[in-house]
């Protein structure tokens, strides 16, 4: 038996993840372009991890983002 899930807008959860991944990459497109213009060809790409959209990072660097205000109904940083 196959179970098919859809979201309130009729899309599948996987469709939503793909859409957010594309939005994340688009959000950081200018930063990615700047990195490649500097001749840096190896870097960590912009990525959506299911919670946050992380910017691209050059080698030997660390990226920090603040925790979200809430996640799955739990409120943080209140």
ZAMARGU-4260 file (C-alpha; in steps of 0.2 Angstrom, whole numbers, plus 5000, padded with zeros to 4 digits):
<rodrens>
0) 5000/5000/5000 | 5007/5017/4995 | 5003/5032/5006 | 5003/5049/4997 | 5004/5065/5007
5) 5000/5082/5002 | 5001/5099/5010 | 4987/5112/5012 | 4991/5119/4995 | 4990/5102/4986
10) 5009/5100/4984 | 5019/5085/4991 | 5031/5088/5005 | 5046/5084/4994 | 5040/5097/4981
15) 5040/5110/4995 | 5058/5105/5000 | 5064/5107/4982 | 5055/5124/4981 | 5063/5130/4997
20) 5080/5123/4991 | 5079/5133/4975 | 5073/5149/4985 | 5088/5147/4996 | 5100/5145/4981
25) 5092/5161/4973 | 5094/5171/4989 | 5113/5168/4989 | 5115/5169/4970 | 5124/5186/4971
30) 5136/5180/4985 | 5140/5164/4975 | 5143/5174/4960 | 5155/5185/4970 | 5165/5170/4977
35) 5167/5163/4959 | 5172/5180/4952 | 5186/5179/4965 | 5193/5163/4957 | 5187/5152/4971
40) 5180/5137/4963 | 5179/5125/4978 | 5166/5131/4992 | 5152/5124/5002 | 5136/5129/4992
45) 5121/5138/4999 | 5110/5124/5007 | 5093/5122/5015 | 5094/5110/5029 | 5076/5108/5033
50) 5076/5122/5045 | 5087/5136/5039 | 5094/5143/5023 | 5113/5143/5025 | 5124/5154/5014
55) 5139/5147/5004 | 5156/5147/5013 | 5173/5147/5007 | 5186/5134/5013 | 5192/5136/5031
60) 5178/5147/5036 | 5164/5145/5048 | 5146/5152/5045 | 5135/5157/5060 | 5116/5160/5059
65) 5105/5165/5074 | 5093/5152/5080 | 5075/5153/5073 | 5063/5162/5085 | 5052/5146/5084
70) 5053/5128/5077 | 5040/5115/5076 | 5029/5125/5088 | 5043/5127/5101 | 5047/5145/5105
75) 5066/5149/5107 | 5075/5165/5112 | 5060/5172/5120
</rodrens>
